[in-house]
Amino acid sequence: MNTKIKYPYCKVFFDVDNQAHFVTYTDENRHGHAVERSIGGGLIDFITLDLSGIRTGLDLLETEKSFEPLKDKYFDLAETLDGKHRYVYFHLIGELNNIFTDTALPDGEKIRLVHEVFINLLRYKSGLILL
């Protein structure tokens, strides 16, 4: 059985000192590595992450109707998370790349799916805070 790997993805393992190692794969040629002493740190960072700029940015995108400017603005919006939470940023950029490079999808469907990715990020964050 030959399955195609979907990027991005991340492998996690723990060493003998109980440190979490994250090996991220952007595509078949690019990967990274990070070590965390506490795996819960990323969750706490996510819970405290301010996504109000994402919500505001999504509201502003509703006035744009052309595909290429919308695509660029969604990537710009994702770039606002660079340096704030590496795992959210990594997976968000990867998901945008997967959707926008899918030649089987029409442009309107790509925009709908990308918008849904951002909305789900906001919903997931809200759900964690409510717990």
N, C-alpha and C positions, 0 to 999 in steps of 0.2 A: 504494500500500500504506500503510494507516494503522495504525501500531503505537502501543500505549499505553505511555507511559513508566512504568517501575516505580521508585518512590522508596524509599529514598534512593539517590542516586548522586552520583558525584564526577567532575569533569573535571580533568585535570592538564595543564598546559603549562609550558614553560620559556621564560624571557625571554632577552634578549641577554646578560644577566649570568649566565646558567646557573642562575638560581634557579627552584625548582619552585613553581608557583602551583596551589593546590588550590581549586577552586570546588565547594562542596558544595550539593546541592539536597535539602532536606528534603521539600518538596512543591512544587507549582507556584507558590506564593506566597512561599516562604521559601528563601533561599540565603545562603551565607556564603563568605568568601574568606580564605585563609591563605597565607603565603609561607614557604618553607623554603629555607635555603641549601644544605642537603644532604638529598637524598631518603632517604639511608640512615639518617638520624637517627630517623625513625619506626620503622624496622625494629629498630634497636638498642633503642629505647625499648620496643618490644613484647617483645623477647627478655628484657629485664630487668624487665618488668612482673610484679608479684606478683599472681597470680590465686588464691592460696590461700583468700582470702575467698569467691571464687566457688564453689570446690569445697565449702567448709564450708556455704555458703548453700544449695547444691543438696541436700546431705545433709539439711539441716533442713526443706526443702520437702516431703520425702517423707511427712511426717506429716499434711500438709494435704490435704484431699479436695475442698473446695468451690471452684468455679470462680473467683468474684470475689476471694476472699482470695488464691488462688494467683496470679491475674493480677497483683494489686497487689504481691505479694511478688517475682514475677519482675521487675517494673519496678524495685522497690526494689533488687534485686540488681544490675540493670544500672546503676542510679544510683551504685553504689559506684565505678564506673569514671570518673565525671565528674571531670574535672580531672587524671586519671592518664594517659589516652591518648585524645586527641580523636577519632581516626579509628575506633578500636575502639568507643568510646562512641557515636559518630554512627551507625555501621552497625548496632550491636547494638540501639539504641533504634528505629531505622528498621525493622529486621527484626521486632522485637516488635510494632510498630504494624501492619506489613503482615499479620502472622499474626492478631493479635487483632481486626482490623477486617474480616477476610475472612468475609463473611456465609454463604458456601457451606460453611464448615467447621464441624462440630459442636464444642462446647466441649472435649470430651475430646481430639479431634485437635489443636486449637489448643495445648493444654497439652503434648501429646506433641511437637509440632513446636518449640515454644519451648524445651522442655527439651533437645531435640536441638541447637538452635542453641548453647546454652551448652556442651553436651558437646563439640561440634565446635570451639568456641573453645579449650577446654582441650586437646583432642587436637592441634589445629594448633600451639598454643604448645609443647606437649611435643615435637612433631615437629621444630620449629625448634631447640629446645635440643639434641636428639639429633644434629643435623647436624654 
